[in-house]
Amino acid sequence: MNIGLLLIAFIGGAVGIISTLYLLVSLPAVIVWKIYRKIHLGISITN
């Protein structure tokens, strides 16, 4: 195979894995943060 094609495939796969890991970590963190604010500060969850 062409080295350029392999490089593009590797970079694309790495970007996909990194974005998936970011979403996997950030979504629960935001939900927990909003629940914490609701309990301790009385701020609406939708704000």
N, C-alpha and C positions, 0 to 999 in steps of 0.2 A: 504494500500500500504506500501511498504518497505520505511523506513525513508531515507535510503541511495539513493534510486532511486529518491525520492522527492528532496533531497538535490542536486543531480547532475542536475536534471531538472531545479531547481531554479537557480543554478550557471550558467548553459548554457544559460538560458533566460536572466539573468542579463548581461552576457558578450555580447550577441547579441544586447541588448538595448543600452549598452554603446558604442559599436562600431558603431551602426547606428547613434547615436547622435553625435559622433565624426565626422563622415563623413558629416552629415547634417550641422555642423558648419564650418568645416575646408575647404570644397570645395568652398563655396561662399567667404570665407575669402581670400583664395589664389587668386581667380579670381579678387576680388576687389583690393588686393595688387598689382597684376600685372598691372591692369589698372592704378592705382595710379602711379606706377613707370614709365609707358609708358608716361603718361601725364606730370609729373613733372620732370623726369630725362631723358626721351628720350631713355630708355632701351627697347630693344625688348621684346615683350610679351612672346616669346618662349624661352627666356633665363632663 
